[in-house]
Amino acid sequence: MMKPLHRTASGLLVVLFMLVATGCGSGGGGGGGIGDLAGGIGGTGVTSGTVSGFGSVFVNGIEFETDGASRTVNDVTDISNGSDDDRVLGIGMVVTIIGSVNDDGVTGTADSIEYDNEIEGPVAAAPVEDLDGVSKTFDIFNVTVVVDRNATVFVATDYGSLARNDVLEVSGYFDADGKLLATRVEKEGVLDLGASEVEIKGEVSGFNGIDTFVLASITVTFDGTTVFEGLPGTVANGQYVEVKGTLDTAVSVTASRIELEDDGFGDDVDKISIEGIVTDFQGVNDFKVAGQRVDASNALFEPAALAATIADGDRVEVEGAIINGILEAKEVEQRGGDVSVSAFVETTDPVAGTVTLEVVSGQFLTVQTNSQTQIEDKLNEEEPFGINGIDADDFLNVEGYVDGNGDVIATQIERDELDDIVLQGPVDVPPTGGSTAAGIISILGVEIITRDATDFEDASEEDIDGTDFFLVVEDGDLVEYTDYNEEGQSADGFADEVEFED
């Protein structure tokens, strides 16, 4: 498997250091504290995370004005006019912004924006779906990619259409197992050997001293027309590079461009905000996010319980300063979560930032949005799209978490076609009780009725009977309820499936 890379371009870091040295930007200040962690950091610095909205550019809860900012997208640079960013960038892209953040912590000005996909190439074999039908895995150049039916943004394709030999551009985060968790997948075409353009990253090995080397199992050939970036016109074994070129065979590429990649964000950065997946977790004082080593021993956590539960695989945002190569975190906020809801909209309150969903007839769940909530329209593909565009009776898929006040904070909302009614979250006790024949279970305050036709599963997705389920379920257990909305069978308010989740 190729080495995961999480990087900021050296050119961007040079700009950052120049800005800090000359005192550009708003200086000082800071965003609100942990209760308003979505506000981010004040002053000039680095912000790295997924694009969550437009009308400017929203990243890590900060609305960046972009007029005059340089935008580098897959090594092509232009200048933003402040109104066309949604045509150059896209929701779900993992970008790095250098610029100033205002003292309010939720607005700022971008000096530069960089996007570089993690990999582009053909799907090696038909994607394999998990038993729950919510995620698929496949390989591109020996990198295992995981897409999520609800959480991944799909462009020019969709979850159900992914197929062998699709040439895909993927942005996302690597997890502790080296799998690429896709935040955005865009189809570029279908494999055409000798014509398909690809991008791969890896460590140079087997260099013949002239014109050929290997990245993982891919043989790369270059010649006098190849453009070298950050390299002296050739390569050396052990270098970590990105190669762009044409796929000649399943295992060989002719390079049009070879770029030396920088791993990490530098030894010293005064202000930085990074979103990513926790890996290499040794304790709160020693873990990585997006490949950056973090010490959060003195950080504030949101929710506060995250300090005790944070582990490999968690998606978080970390804010602080990089000192001697270590990000000394001031704040750590949960960005993923265990709560998921698929249901119809009852009401919205754009002023309060809330959406209320009818999960069971007459029972509702209200979710709170903030500046970090990624809101996407998969139904009509409206862009830009936000809470003001959500109407009563729209069908939404919501991902989020429960904060310290017991509120559900939405990290992602998608308007989509009608599907099953789903609620996943921690169980409330009471009321929980029953048997195989009938019972009631409460999830996030919503009472779910089970009956003899309900299928029960344990956390390993093995069938169990309802009596055993009610004997072992405890307050706080993570449980998912599903009410089928299949053709000819509408959701009826009774649980068709109830299962424990890890």
Helices and strands as residue ranges (DSSP letters): H 10-22, G 34-39, E 43-54, E 57-59, E 62-65, E 70-73, E 76-79, H 85-88, E 94-101, E 107-115, E 119-122, E 128-129, E 135-140, E 143-148, E 153-155, G 159-161, E 166-174, E 180-190, E 197-205, E 212-215, E 218-221, E 227-229, E 240-249, E 252-260, E 269-283, E 286-289, E 292-295, E 300-302, H 306-309, E 315-323, E 326-334, E 339-349, E 354-360, E 363-368, E 374-377, G 387-389, E 395-402, E 408-416, E 421-434, E 438-443, E 446-451, E 455-457, E 463-464, H 466-472, E 478-483, E 497-500
